[in-house]
Amino acid sequence: MKRCLAFLCILGTFLHALTQCTVPASEFQLDGDFLIGGLFNIHHVSTSFYHNRPEAVDCFSRPFIMSGYQRFQLMRFAVEQINNSTNLLPNVSLGYEIFDYCTDTHNFPGVLKLMSADGLIHPWGEQYKQQTHKSKVIAVVGPFSSTRVLTVAPLFMMDLIPMVSYGSAGSVFSKKVKFPSFLRTIYSNKNTIEVIVKILQYFNWRWVAFLNSDNDYGNDGQELFINTIKDTEICLGYTKSLNNNADYSQIFKQIKAQKIGVIIVFGAEWTAEAVIKSAIQMNITNKVWIGGIAWSLNKKLPKEKGIKNIGTVLGVSQPVVTIPGFSDFVYSAKSQNHCENSQKQKFCNQVCNCSSLSPDDVIAADPSFSFPVYSAIYAIAYALHNTLQCGAGRCDGNITVYPHMVLEELKKSNFTLLNMKIEFDENGDLKYNPYSIVFWNNSGDAEEVGFYKLHPSVHFFINNSKIQWHMKGEVPTSLCSPECPVGYAKKHNGVHKCCFDCKICPNGTYINSTEDPYKCIPCKDTEWSAVGSTSCNLRLVEYIPFTDSGAILIMVGTWALVGLTLAMSVLFAINYNTPVVRSAGGPMCFLILGCLSLCSLSVFFYFGTPTISFCIFRLLPFLLFYTVCLACFVVRSFQIVCIFKIAAKFPKLHSWWMKYHGQWLLITVAFVIQALLLVISYSCAPPKPYNETVWYPDKIILGCDINLYAASSSVVLLTALSSLCFIFSYMGKDLPKNYNEAKAITFCLLLLILTWIIFATVYVLYRGKYIPTLNALAVLSSLYSFLLWYFLPKCYIIIFQPHKNTQQYFQGLIQNYTKTISQ
């Protein structure tokens, strides 16, 4: 008999002659001028079932859902309240036909019955185009879950029958191309996920687990959550879609292994109950649980034994709105005892086993979706009010109402109901959708501790003092890795961006955690930083200005050198024909003194801000004219040795030297070679300003960058001349006293070599701003070595010992030297 009844229930939607299914009035039906369909999950089929022949689902024998029955009664109450009102729909009555939609895919008989006025499904034809076909209902409220809406929505969409859902939060329903006649008074998953992410960011929870029911609602939430946290610092350490066969032991074991402190449970009420009860049973402690709209206001779980041990439970919900008169309606409805003849009323799941329910149980059920049901009925009523052009105490009864006409008015909804604004956006979602943030307190109640508003502007608030944390008053943490100390950069450790090691930024770099916490950014050349810095400081620019005391002393010494060379030139010119001047080199003395003066020009370019021209003239005058000086001393040393030692042994060499003026030829060749080498090296790699930033991290030493490879040829030439000069001068160390120029030249060369060895040693060990000063001092010392130790003794003899500056004195010295050699 039962199987036969199920079979007849399916065929009833297609057979106009099915009269045995006609039922008397019940809680599920109410006659009226306009009918509203209702799809509510009063019972719940938790598992899919196998069948090998067509049969309808018998919801009556399935587990009863108290909150579903409460919503069912709310629809009845709202319709009765509207019918009793003389303002909204005067002289018009609303009716309803409600079905217990207990499963996702096996409730089609009731759905098809709602769609047709005569119980038959009509194809689209000319009759339809002329709008003579009319749906049995003007709108449908429900169903509850996203999966059930996806199942039946296409049947309503093709006729543009308005579906106003009170519980389907899937983001897919915002796509009007697929769901043109779908609206909802529940908030979209997209906004709910945004609130959850806001909570995570507010408490700095970055390492979370996401458990969702394995259905369209839960999977949609999971996908939205993953996409929303992409550009945040939140990491999804673990996620799992839960079905009836979920292994909670393994799930919690993995969450514990990854040290995740925050668990988001995004699923239906029965999914959340399974998760929380399993956590209590497995002694999962010290976690933060965040619930979605579907179970945050659950009345049963907060009073579950051991619930306090699992940690702190927060949730996101729509604001709870107390609906006046509903309690009285429930008491009245239960007193009428509609369920006494339930077997006679049973048609396509239009019956409930509710005889044992008390009014208090119904009133105390989870109120999460109460106001959405209530506002959905009123939205349809307001749309019908506008469609019928109601006003002045009556509605126009001559207007034939089609569902698509109600749909157009529904989209324009704009009214206030119990201080809540009801208005839909272009996607059919609520435009004004404030959220409540709740906390399950020790009394077992969901206490509001904050809110989140999107309109007219975003406003997020949590009263942290109301939350009783399981960590003895301290906000729990949930981080894969603790935050790096100041001045440390993150280094990825694994696939998650929240898991990292910390490394300190070395000097010369800094970390800007807001821009890129994973990179130590190098400072600019003009900046410096210590180890572990968060910013760079400007380097202190150092160079030797002309006003520096050391620079002034060196420049004064340079001008003194120029003055001495000029004075000596005058003195030598006056005493040009004396033996001392002749023995010092004669006309060559003036060339040497002039070149020494020209060499001193280099000294002035070691001070002030380095420029390209300054860098060039630091070396050019010294290298070029000092080459001439050394060439002159090579010639002079050779001549002294030649006169006393080589002339007698090599007369031809001496005659050739005298005939072709070998001394001037050698000087000219050396000058020309050095000039060519300088032109080539300066053309290939000219000296240029250089900022020394390596030796001192907090300073910039302005200097000149000299290419040692390019300048090496000029230095080699100077070294070669110095070596020749030293060899010839050393050979003449035993010459007559007044012909001791060789000894003087040897001493000057030793001073020269010592000076540049000292400078090179200091240059290797020290690169501070005084290097140019020391370089200028080395140049000046090189010039003074010849001026003081070669020319100054000659001046002393000319001025203070004139008796030694005679021909007879010099001839006597030569004769004594000759006798000494012959002996």
C-alpha positions in Angstrom: 0.0 0.0 0.0 2.8 2.4 0.9 4.7 1.7 -2.4 1.5 2.2 -4.3 0.9 5.6 -2.6 4.4 6.7 -3.5 3.9 5.7 -7.1 0.6 7.6 -7.3 2.3 10.7 -5.7 4.8 10.9 -8.6 2.2 10.4 -11.2 -0.2 12.9 -9.6 1.7 15.8 -11.1 1.2 14.6 -14.6 -2.3 13.1 -14.4 -5.2 15.5 -14.3 -7.5 12.8 -13.3 -5.7 12.1 -10.0 -8.6 12.7 -7.6 -7.7 10.3 -4.8 -4.8 12.6 -3.7 -7.1 15.5 -2.9 -6.7 16.3 0.7 -8.6 18.4 3.2 -7.2 21.7 4.4 -4.2 21.4 6.7 -1.2 23.3 8.0 0.3 22.8 4.6 -2.5 24.4 2.6 -4.5 27.5 2.6 -6.8 28.8 0.0 -6.6 32.3 -1.2 -6.9 34.6 -4.2 -3.2 34.2 -4.8 -1.0 31.3 -3.8 2.6 31.3 -2.6 4.5 28.1 -2.8 6.6 27.0 0.2 9.5 24.5 0.3 10.7 23.8 3.8 13.0 21.1 5.2 10.8 19.9 8.1 12.5 16.5 7.9 16.0 15.7 6.7 17.3 12.9 4.6 21.0 12.7 5.6 22.1 10.0 3.3 21.5 9.2 -0.4 19.5 6.1 -0.9 19.3 3.5 -3.6 16.1 2.5 -5.4 15.6 0.4 -8.5 12.1 1.7 -9.4 10.4 5.1 -9.3 9.2 6.0 -5.9 8.6 9.2 -4.0 10.5 10.1 -0.8 8.5 9.6 2.4 9.7 12.6 4.4 7.3 11.7 7.2 9.5 8.9 8.5 12.8 10.9 8.3 14.5 12.8 11.2 12.6 15.8 12.3 14.2 19.3 12.1 12.9 21.7 14.7 14.3 24.9 13.1 12.8 23.8 9.7 9.4 23.4 11.4 9.7 26.8 13.0 10.3 28.4 9.6 7.4 26.5 8.2 5.2 28.0 10.9 6.7 31.5 10.2 5.4 31.4 6.7 2.0 30.5 7.9 2.1 33.2 10.5 3.3 35.9 7.9 0.5 35.0 5.5 -2.1 35.1 8.2 -0.7 38.5 9.4 -0.9 39.9 5.9 -4.4 38.6 5.4 -5.5 40.3 8.6 -4.0 43.6 7.6 -6.2 46.1 5.8 -3.2 48.2 4.4 -1.0 45.8 2.4 -3.5 43.7 0.4 -7.0 45.0 1.1 -9.8 42.9 -0.2 -7.2 40.3 -1.4 -6.3 37.1 0.4 -3.1 35.2 0.2 -3.0 31.4 0.3 -0.2 28.9 0.3 0.8 25.4 -0.5 3.8 24.1 1.4 5.8 21.0 0.8 8.3 19.2 3.1 11.4 19.4 1.0 13.5 16.9 2.8 16.0 15.8 0.2 18.1 17.3 -2.5 16.9 15.5 -5.6 13.8 13.5 -4.9 11.1 16.1 -4.2 10.0 16.9 -7.8 6.3 15.9 -7.4 5.6 18.7 -5.0 7.7 21.1 -7.1 5.9 20.3 -10.3 2.5 20.5 -8.6 3.3 24.1 -7.7 4.1 25.1 -11.3 0.8 24.2 -12.9 -2.6 25.5 -12.2 -4.3 22.4 -13.3 -1.8 19.8 -12.1 -0.5 19.3 -15.7 2.8 20.5 -17.2 2.1 22.4 -20.5 4.7 22.7 -23.3 5.4 26.2 -24.7 3.2 26.9 -27.6 0.9 29.5 -29.0 -1.2 29.2 -25.9 1.8 30.1 -23.7 2.8 33.0 -25.9 -0.6 34.5 -25.5 -0.1 34.2 -21.7 -3.2 32.1 -21.2 -1.0 29.5 -19.3 -0.9 30.5 -15.7 1.2 29.0 -12.9 -0.6 27.8 -9.8 1.5 30.1 -7.6 2.7 33.6 -8.1 6.0 33.0 -6.2 7.8 30.4 -4.3 9.6 30.7 -0.9 12.5 28.4 -0.5 14.0 25.9 -0.6 16.6 26.0 2.2 19.9 24.7 0.8 21.9 25.7 -2.2 21.9 22.2 -3.7 18.1 22.0 -3.5 17.8 25.4 -5.3 20.2 24.2 -8.0 18.0 21.1 -8.5 14.7 22.8 -8.9 15.5 26.4 -9.9 15.6 25.7 -13.7 12.0 24.6 -13.6 11.0 28.0 -12.1 13.4 30.1 -14.1 12.0 29.1 -17.4 8.6 30.6 -16.5 10.2 33.4 -14.5 8.4 32.3 -11.4 10.0 34.3 -8.5 12.0 32.2 -6.1 12.7 34.0 -2.9 15.1 31.8 -0.9 15.6 32.2 2.8 18.6 29.9 3.1 20.5 29.4 -0.2 23.7 31.4 0.2 25.7 30.0 -2.7 27.4 32.8 -4.8 26.3 31.1 -8.0 22.8 32.5 -7.6 24.0 36.0 -8.1 24.4 35.2 -11.7 21.2 36.5 -13.3 21.9 35.0 -16.6 21.3 31.5 -15.1 18.9 32.5 -12.4 16.9 35.4 -13.6 13.9 35.0 -11.2 15.9 34.1 -8.1 16.1 36.5 -5.1 17.1 35.8 -1.5 16.6 37.3 1.9 19.7 35.4 3.2 23.2 36.9 2.8 25.4 35.5 0.1 28.4 33.3 0.9 30.6 36.0 -0.6 29.8 38.5 2.1 29.8 35.9 4.9 33.4 34.8 3.9 34.4 38.5 3.9 33.2 38.8 7.5 35.1 35.6 8.5 38.3 36.9 6.9 37.8 40.2 8.7 37.6 38.4 12.0 40.8 36.5 11.2 42.6 39.7 10.3 41.3 41.5 13.4 42.8 38.9 15.7 45.8 38.3 13.5 45.0 34.6 13.0 47.0 33.6 9.9 47.1 29.8 10.2 43.7 28.2 9.9 41.8 25.1 9.0 38.6 25.2 6.9 36.1 22.4 7.2 33.1 22.5 5.0 30.1 20.3 4.2 30.6 18.4 0.9 27.8 20.1 -0.9 27.2 23.1 -3.1 27.0 25.4 -0.1 30.1 24.2 1.6 32.2 23.8 -1.5 31.2 27.3 -2.6 32.3 28.7 0.7 35.6 26.9 0.5 36.3 28.2 -3.0 35.4 31.8 -1.9 37.6 31.5 1.2 40.6 30.4 -0.8 40.2 33.2 -3.3 39.6 35.8 -0.7 42.7 35.1 1.3 45.0 35.1 -1.7 46.1 38.7 -1.3 46.2 38.5 2.5 48.6 37.1 5.1 46.2 34.3 6.0 47.2 30.8 5.1 45.0 27.8 4.7 46.9 25.1 6.5 44.3 22.4 6.2 40.9 22.0 4.4 38.5 19.1 4.1 35.1 18.6 2.6 32.9 16.6 5.1 30.3 14.0 4.2 28.6 11.3 6.3 31.7 9.1 6.0 34.2 11.7 7.3 37.0 10.3 9.5 37.1 13.0 12.2 39.9 11.2 14.1 42.2 11.6 11.1 41.1 15.1 10.4 41.8 16.4 13.9 45.1 14.5 14.0 46.3 16.4 10.9 45.1 19.7 12.4 46.9 19.0 15.6 50.1 18.0 13.7 50.2 21.3 11.9 49.6 23.2 15.1 46.5 25.0 13.7 44.7 27.0 16.4 41.7 28.3 14.4 39.1 26.0 12.7 36.4 27.4 10.5 33.4 25.2 10.1 31.4 26.2 7.1 28.5 23.8 6.6 24.9 23.0 7.4 23.7 22.6 10.9 23.9 18.8 11.0 27.5 19.0 9.6 28.5 21.4 12.4 26.9 19.2 15.0 28.9 16.2 13.8 32.2 18.2 13.9 31.7 19.7 17.3 30.5 16.5 18.9 33.4 14.7 17.4 35.8 17.3 18.8 34.3 16.9 22.3 34.5 13.2 22.1 38.1 13.2 20.9 39.1 15.8 23.6 40.2 18.5 21.1 41.0 21.4 23.3 42.2 25.1 23.1 40.9 25.9 19.6 39.1 28.8 18.2 36.0 27.7 16.2 34.4 30.1 13.7 30.9 29.2 12.4 29.0 30.4 9.5 25.4 31.6 9.3 24.0 28.1 9.2 24.9 27.1 12.8 26.2 30.1 14.7 22.9 30.5 16.5 22.4 26.8 17.2 20.5 26.3 20.4 21.6 22.7 21.1 25.4 22.7 20.7 26.2 25.5 23.2 24.6 23.4 25.9 26.4 20.2 24.9 28.3 18.6 27.7 32.0 19.3 27.3 31.6 22.2 24.9 33.7 24.4 27.1 36.7 22.2 26.7 37.0 22.6 23.0 38.0 26.3 23.2 36.2 29.5 22.1 33.4 29.5 19.6 32.7 32.6 17.5 30.2 32.9 14.7 28.7 35.0 12.0 25.0 35.4 11.7 22.3 37.7 10.5 20.9 40.0 13.2 18.3 38.2 15.3 15.0 40.0 14.9 12.1 39.3 17.3 8.9 38.9 15.4 6.0 40.2 17.4 3.0 37.9 17.6 4.7 34.8 16.4 4.8 33.1 19.9 1.0 33.6 20.3 0.5 32.2 16.8 2.5 29.0 17.6 0.5 28.5 20.8 -2.7 28.9 18.9 -1.6 26.6 16.1 -0.5 23.8 18.4 -3.8 24.0 20.3 -5.7 23.3 17.1 -3.9 20.0 16.7 -3.8 19.8 12.9 -1.9 16.5 13.0 -4.6 14.3 14.4 -5.5 12.9 11.0 -2.1 13.0 9.6 -2.5 9.8 7.5 -5.5 11.3 5.8 -3.6 14.5 5.0 -0.5 12.7 3.6 0.0 13.9 0.0 3.5 14.3 -1.5 5.1 15.1 1.8 2.5 17.5 3.1 2.4 16.1 6.6 4.6 16.2 9.7 4.8 14.1 12.8 4.4 17.0 15.2 1.9 15.9 17.7 4.5 15.6 20.4 6.0 19.1 19.9 5.4 21.8 22.5 5.0 25.4 21.5 8.0 26.3 23.6 10.2 23.9 21.6 9.2 25.5 18.4 9.7 29.1 19.7 13.1 28.2 21.2 14.5 26.7 18.0 17.4 28.2 16.1 16.3 31.6 14.9 19.0 32.0 12.2 16.6 32.0 9.3 13.4 33.2 10.9 13.5 36.8 9.7 14.6 35.8 6.2 11.4 33.6 5.9 9.3 36.4 7.4 10.8 39.1 5.1 10.5 36.8 2.0 6.7 36.6 2.5 6.4 40.3 3.0 8.6 41.0 -0.1 6.2 39.0 -2.2 3.2 40.7 -0.6 4.6 44.1 -1.3 5.4 43.1 -4.9 1.8 41.9 -5.3 0.6 45.1 -3.7 2.3 47.1 -6.4 1.3 44.7 -9.2 -2.4 45.0 -8.2 -2.0 48.8 -7.8 -3.4 48.7 -4.3 -4.4 51.9 -2.7 -7.2 53.7 -0.9 -8.3 50.6 0.9 -8.6 48.2 -2.1 -6.7 46.6 -5.0 -7.6 46.4 -8.6 -9.2 43.0 -9.1 -9.3 43.3 -12.9 -5.6 42.9 -13.3 -4.5 39.4 -14.3 -1.4 38.6 -12.3 1.4 36.6 -13.8 4.5 35.5 -11.9 6.9 37.6 -14.1 4.9 40.7 -13.2 5.4 39.9 -9.5 9.1 39.4 -10.3 9.5 42.8 -11.7 8.0 44.4 -8.6 10.1 42.2 -6.4 13.2 43.5 -7.9 12.1 47.0 -7.0 11.4 46.1 -3.4 12.2 48.9 -1.0 10.4 48.8 2.4 11.2 48.6 6.1 10.1 45.6 8.1 10.7 45.6 11.9 13.3 48.3 11.5 15.2 46.3 8.9 15.6 47.7 5.4 14.6 45.3 2.6 16.0 46.1 -0.8 17.5 43.9 -3.5 20.5 44.8 -5.7 20.8 43.9 -9.4 21.9 40.4 -8.5 18.8 39.7 -6.3 20.9 39.9 -3.1 20.0 42.0 -0.1 21.5 45.4 -0.5 21.5 46.2 3.2 23.0 43.2 5.0 24.4 43.9 8.4 26.1 40.9 10.2 26.2 40.1 13.8 29.4 38.5 15.3 28.5 36.2 18.1 30.3 34.4 20.9 29.1 31.3 22.7 29.3 32.4 26.4 29.4 30.2 29.5 25.6 30.4 29.8 25.1 28.5 26.6 23.8 31.5 24.7 25.1 33.1 21.4 26.0 36.6 22.7 26.5 39.4 20.2 30.0 40.9 20.5 30.3 42.8 17.3 28.9 43.7 13.9 29.9 44.2 10.3 28.0 46.6 8.0 28.5 47.0 4.2 26.1 49.8 3.6 26.2 52.7 3.4 29.9 52.3 4.3 32.0 49.4 5.6 32.0 49.3 9.4 33.6 46.5 11.4 33.5 46.3 15.2 34.3 43.7 17.8 34.0 44.3 21.6 36.9 42.1 22.7 36.1 42.6 26.4 32.9 40.6 26.0 34.7 37.5 24.7 35.8 35.0 27.4 38.8 33.4 25.8 39.9 29.9 26.8 43.5 31.2 27.2 42.6 32.9 30.5 41.7 36.2 29.1 44.5 36.4 26.4 43.6 36.3 22.7 44.8 33.0 21.3 47.3 33.0 18.5 47.4 30.9 15.4 50.6 31.3 13.4 52.6 28.8 11.4 55.7 30.9 12.2 56.0 33.7 14.7 56.5 37.1 13.4 60.1 38.0 12.6 61.8 40.6 14.9 62.3 44.1 13.6 65.1 44.2 11.0 64.6 40.5 9.9 63.4 39.3 6.6 61.2 36.3 6.0 62.5 33.3 4.1 60.0 30.8 2.8 59.9 27.5 4.5 57.5 25.2 2.7 54.6 26.0 0.3 52.7 28.3 2.6 53.6 32.0 2.8 52.8 31.9 6.5 55.6 29.4 7.2 59.0 31.0 7.1 62.4 31.4 8.8 63.8 34.7 9.8 67.2 36.1 8.7 68.6 39.4 9.8 69.3 42.0 7.1 73.1 42.7 6.7 74.5 46.2 6.8 73.9 48.2 3.7 70.3 46.8 3.4 67.0 47.3 5.1 63.6 45.6 5.4 60.3 47.2 4.6 57.8 44.8 5.9 54.8 46.6 4.3 56.3 46.5 0.8 58.1 43.1 0.8 58.8 41.3 4.1 60.8 38.6 2.2 63.6 40.9 0.8 66.4 42.9 2.3 66.4 45.9 0.1 69.9 47.4 -0.7 70.4 51.0 0.3 71.3 53.5 -2.4 74.9 54.4 -2.9 74.3 57.6 -1.0 72.8 55.8 2.0 73.9 53.4 4.7 72.4 51.1 7.3 73.5 49.0 10.2 72.7 45.3 10.6 68.9 44.7 11.1 67.8 48.1 9.9 64.3 49.1 8.8 65.5 52.2 6.9 68.6 53.7 5.4 70.5 56.8 6.6 72.2 59.4 4.4 75.9 58.8 4.2 78.3 61.5 5.4 80.0 62.9 2.3 83.7 63.6 3.0 86.5 65.1 0.9 89.3 67.6 1.6 88.2 71.1 0.8 90.6 73.9 0.0 89.9 75.4 3.4 91.2 72.3 5.3 94.1 73.1 7.5 96.2 70.3 6.1 95.4 71.4 2.6 96.4 75.0 3.4 99.8 73.9 4.8 100.5 71.7 1.8 99.5 74.4 -0.7 101.7 76.9 1.2 104.5 74.4 1.0 103.9 74.1 -2.7 104.0 77.9 -3.2 107.2 77.9 -1.2 108.7 75.3 -3.5 107.8 77.4 -6.5 109.4 80.4 -4.8 112.5 78.4 -4.1 112.8 77.1 -7.6 112.5 80.7 -8.9 115.1 82.0 -6.5 117.5 79.2 -7.3 117.0 79.8 -11.0 117.9 83.5 -10.5 120.9 82.5 -8.4 122.1 80.0 -10.9 121.6 82.5 -13.7 123.7 85.0 -11.9 126.5 82.5 -11.2 126.0 80.6 -14.5 129.7 80.4 -15.4 130.9 79.3 -12.0 132.2 75.7 -11.5 129.4 74.8 -9.0 126.6 75.7 -11.5 128.5 73.9 -14.3 129.0 70.8 -12.2 125.3 70.8 -11.2 124.3 70.5 -14.9 124.6 74.0 -16.3 121.6 74.7 -18.5 120.0 71.4 -17.5 119.5 72.9 -14.0 117.0 75.4 -15.3 115.1 72.6 -17.1 115.0 70.6 -13.9 113.9 73.5 -11.7 111.2 74.5 -14.2 109.8 70.9 -14.4 109.8 70.7 -10.6 107.7 73.9 -10.5 105.3 72.5 -13.2 105.1 69.2 -11.3 103.8 71.1 -8.3 100.7 72.0 -10.2 99.3 68.5 -9.4 99.2 69.3 -5.7 96.4 71.8 -6.0 94.1 69.3 -7.7 94.0 67.0 -4.7 91.7 69.3 -2.8 88.1 70.3 -3.4 85.2 68.3 -4.9 86.7 65.8 -7.4 85.7 66.4 -11.0 86.9 64.8 -14.2 89.4 67.6 -14.9 90.6 67.6 -11.3 91.2 63.8 -11.5 93.1 64.2 -14.7 95.4 67.0 -13.4 96.1 65.1 -10.2 98.5 62.9 -12.1 99.2 64.4 -15.6 101.6 67.3 -14.7 103.5 65.2 -12.1 103.9 62.1 -14.4 104.8 64.1 -17.4 107.3 66.6 -16.0 108.7 64.4 -13.3 109.7 62.1 -16.2 111.7 65.0 -17.6 113.3 65.6 -14.1 114.3 61.9 -13.8 115.6 61.8 -17.4 117.8 64.8 -16.6 119.2 63.1 -13.5 119.8 60.0 -15.5 121.7 62.0 -18.0 123.5 63.9 -15.3 124.5 60.7 -13.4 125.7 59.2 -16.6 127.7 62.2 -17.5 129.5 62.3 -14.2 130.4 58.6 -14.4 131.3 59.0 -18.1 133.8 61.9 -17.4 135.6 60.1 -14.7 135.3 56.4 -15.6 133.9 55.7 -19.0 135.6 58.3 -21.2 139.0 56.7 -20.8 137.8 53.2 -21.4 135.3 53.9 -24.1 136.5 57.0 -26.0 134.3 56.4 -29.0 131.1 56.3 -26.9 132.1 59.5 -25.2 132.8 61.2 -28.5 129.5 60.0 -29.9 127.7 61.3 -26.8 129.3 64.7 -27.1 128.9 65.0 -30.9 125.2 64.2 -31.0 124.2 65.8 -27.7 123.1 62.5 -26.3 121.8 64.1 -23.0 119.2 66.2 -24.8 118.3 63.3 -27.1 117.6 61.0 -24.1 115.5 63.7 -22.3 113.5 64.3 -25.4 112.8 60.6 -26.1 111.7 60.1 -22.5 109.4 63.1 -22.6 107.8 62.0 -25.9 107.4 58.4 -24.8 105.7 59.5 -21.5 103.5 61.9 -23.3 102.3 59.2 -25.8 101.7 56.8 -23.0 99.6 59.3 -21.1 97.6 60.2 -24.2 96.9 56.5 -24.8 96.0 55.7 -21.2 93.8 58.8 -20.7 92.0 58.1 -24.0 91.2 54.5 -23.1 90.4 54.9 -19.4 90.5 58.5 -18.2 90.4 59.1 -14.4 87.0 60.0 -13.2 85.3 60.9 -9.9 84.6 58.0 -7.6 82.6 57.5 -4.4 84.3 55.2 -2.0 81.5 53.4 -0.1 83.1 50.0 0.8 85.5 50.9 3.5 83.2 53.1 5.6 79.5 52.0 5.5 78.3 55.3 6.9 80.4 57.6 4.7 81.0 58.5 1.1 84.6 59.4 0.4 84.9 61.5 -2.7 87.9 60.5 -4.7 89.2 59.7 -8.2 89.0 56.3 -9.8 92.3 55.7 -11.6 92.7 52.7 -13.8 95.9 51.1 -12.6 96.2 49.0 -15.7 96.0 52.0 -18.0 98.4 54.1 -15.9 100.9 51.2 -15.3 102.9 52.0 -18.4 103.7 55.5 -17.3 104.7 54.2 -13.8 106.9 51.6 -15.4 108.7 54.3 -17.4 109.2 56.3 -14.2 110.5 53.2 -12.4 112.9 52.4 -15.3 114.3 56.0 -15.2 114.7 55.9 -11.5 116.5 52.5 -11.7 118.9 53.8 -14.3 119.5 57.0 -12.3 120.2 55.0 -9.2 122.6 52.7 -11.0 124.6 55.5 -12.5 124.6 57.6 -9.4 125.7 54.7 -7.3 128.6 54.1 -9.6 129.8 57.6 -9.0 129.6 57.5 -5.2 133.5 57.7 -4.8 134.0 60.8 -7.1 135.7 64.0 -5.9 133.9 65.9 -3.1 132.8 68.8 -5.3 131.6 66.3 -7.9 129.5 64.4 -5.4 126.3 65.0 -7.4 126.0 61.3 -7.8 125.8 60.9 -4.0 123.2 63.6 -3.8 121.2 62.0 -6.6 121.4 58.6 -4.8 120.2 60.1 -1.6 117.3 61.9 -3.3 116.2 58.7 -5.0 116.3 56.8 -1.7 114.0 59.5 -0.2 111.8 59.3 -3.3 111.5 55.5 -3.0 110.9 55.7 0.8 108.2 58.3 0.3 106.1 56.2 -2.1 106.6 53.0 -0.1 105.1 54.8 2.9 102.3 56.2 0.9 101.5 52.8 -0.7 101.5 51.1 2.7 99.1 53.7 4.1 96.9 53.5 1.0 96.5 49.7 1.5 95.6 50.1 5.2 93.5 53.3 5.1 91.0 54.6 2.6 89.7 57.6 4.5 89.2 61.1 3.3 92.8 62.1 4.0 94.2 59.9 1.2 94.3 62.9 -1.2 96.1 64.9 1.4 98.7 62.1 1.8 99.0 61.8 -1.9 99.6 65.5 -2.3 102.2 65.3 0.5 103.9 62.4 -1.3 104.1 64.4 -4.5 105.4 67.5 -2.7 108.0 65.3 -0.8 109.1 63.9 -4.2 109.7 67.4 -5.4 111.4 68.7 -2.3 113.7 65.7 -2.2 115.6 66.9 -5.3 115.2 70.6 -4.5 116.6 70.4 -1.0 119.1 67.6 -1.3 120.5 68.3 -4.7 120.1 72.1 -5.4 120.2 73.6 -2.0 123.8 72.4 -1.2 124.9 74.1 -4.4 123.2 77.3 -3.4 124.9 77.1 0.0 128.3 76.9 -1.6 127.6 79.8 -4.0 126.3 82.0 -1.1 128.3 81.0 1.9 131.4 79.2 0.6 132.5 81.2 -2.5 136.1 80.0 -2.2 135.0 76.6 -3.2 133.3 78.0 -6.2 136.6 78.6 -8.1 138.3 76.8 -11.0 141.5 76.3 -8.9 139.6 74.5 -6.1 137.9 72.1 -8.5 141.1 71.4 -10.4 142.8 70.5 -7.2 140.2 68.1 -6.3 140.4 66.4 -9.7 144.2 66.1 -9.5 144.0 64.5 -6.0 141.3 62.0 -7.3 143.6 61.2 -10.3 146.6 60.5 -8.0 144.4 58.3 -5.8 143.3 56.2 -8.8 146.8 55.8 -10.2 148.2 54.6 -6.9 
